[in-house]
């Protein structure tokens, strides 16, 4: 029985090594497509830094309140090209599917966030897409 177990373990190792050498390991497989939701904000001129920071914080908290959010990141414009047209903040939210975004949009936490945002928002730009690599 012991020889049989050793033979099975050796066979598994050999198959794994051959698979890795031939490029058939998990790391070589293409990533699963994800649905991206890109949001750019232009704030009103009278919006204070504290109000804007409150919005940034609240947007970031949505990932903990809505389970369809796969990942979230944000940043502020630092482009030397100066082509942002007043949009200062970019938010990048990732979902597994369009259906997950469609569940996110009417969610009570997202609606409360939107209500908090509207008084200081001058303009918004939204682009959704399936990530290609």
C-alpha positions in Angstrom: 0.0 0.0 0.0 2.8 2.4 0.8 4.5 1.9 -2.6 1.1 2.6 -4.2 0.7 5.9 -2.3 4.3 6.9 -3.2 3.6 6.1 -6.9 0.4 8.2 -6.8 2.1 11.2 -5.2 5.0 10.9 -7.7 2.6 10.7 -10.6 0.7 13.8 -9.4 4.0 15.7 -9.1 5.2 14.7 -12.6 1.8 15.7 -14.1 2.0 19.0 -12.3 5.6 19.7 -13.4 4.8 18.7 -17.1 1.7 21.0 -17.0 3.8 23.9 -15.6 6.5 23.4 -18.2 4.0 23.4 -21.0 2.4 26.6 -19.9 -0.9 25.0 -18.7 -0.9 26.3 -15.2 -3.6 28.6 -13.6 -1.5 31.7 -13.8 -1.3 31.4 -17.6 -5.1 31.3 -18.1 -6.8 34.5 -19.3 -8.5 36.5 -16.5 -12.2 36.3 -16.3 -13.9 39.4 -17.8 -15.2 41.9 -15.3 -17.6 44.8 -15.7 -16.1 48.3 -14.9 -18.0 51.4 -13.8 -15.9 54.5 -14.1 -17.3 57.7 -12.5 -15.8 61.2 -12.8 -17.0 64.1 -10.6 -16.8 67.8 -11.2 -17.6 69.6 -7.9 -19.3 73.0 -7.6 -16.8 75.8 -7.1 -18.2 76.5 -3.6 -17.8 72.9 -2.4 -15.4 72.8 0.5 -12.5 70.4 0.9 -14.3 68.8 3.9 -17.4 68.2 1.8 -15.5 66.7 -1.0 -13.6 64.4 1.4 -16.9 63.3 3.0 -18.0 62.2 -0.5 -14.8 60.4 -1.2 -15.0 58.6 2.1 -18.7 57.8 1.6 -18.1 56.4 -2.0 -15.3 54.2 -0.6 -17.6 52.8 2.1 -20.1 51.5 -0.5 -17.9 48.5 -1.2 -18.5 47.4 2.4 -22.2 48.0 2.2 -23.1 46.5 -1.2 -21.9 43.0 -1.8 -21.9 43.1 -5.6 -18.9 45.4 -5.6 -15.9 43.3 -6.5 -13.3 46.1 -6.0 -13.0 49.9 -5.8 -10.4 52.5 -6.2 -10.2 56.3 -6.7 -7.8 59.1 -7.4 -7.7 62.7 -8.3 -6.6 64.3 -11.5 -2.8 64.8 -11.8 -2.5 64.8 -15.6 0.1 67.2 -17.0 -2.1 67.5 -20.2 -4.7 69.6 -18.4 -7.6 68.0 -20.3 -9.8 67.0 -17.4 -12.3 69.8 -18.1 -12.9 70.4 -14.4 -13.4 66.7 -13.5 -11.2 66.3 -10.5 -12.1 62.9 -9.0 -12.2 59.5 -10.7 -13.8 56.4 -9.1 -13.3 53.0 -10.5 -15.7 50.3 -9.4 -15.5 46.7 -10.6 -18.3 44.2 -10.7 -18.5 40.6 -12.0 -21.4 41.4 -14.3 -23.8 44.1 -15.6 -26.5 42.5 -13.4 -24.3 43.2 -10.3 -24.1 46.9 -11.3 -27.8 46.9 -11.9 -28.3 45.7 -8.3 -25.8 48.3 -7.0 -27.4 51.4 -8.6 -30.8 51.2 -6.8 -29.4 49.9 -3.5 -30.4 52.0 -0.5 -26.7 52.7 0.4 -26.0 54.0 -3.2 -29.1 56.1 -3.2 -28.2 57.7 0.2 -24.7 58.4 -1.2 -26.2 60.0 -4.3 -28.5 62.2 -2.2 -25.4 63.4 -0.2 -23.5 64.1 -3.4 -26.0 66.1 -5.4 -25.8 69.4 -3.4 -22.1 69.8 -4.2 -21.9 68.1 -7.6 -21.5 70.3 -10.7 -21.3 67.5 -13.3 -20.7 63.7 -13.6 -19.4 61.5 -16.3 -20.0 57.7 -16.2 -18.6 55.1 -18.5 -19.3 51.4 -18.1 -17.4 48.7 -20.1 -16.5 45.0 -20.1 -12.7 44.9 -19.4 -10.7 43.5 -22.3 -7.0 42.5 -22.0 
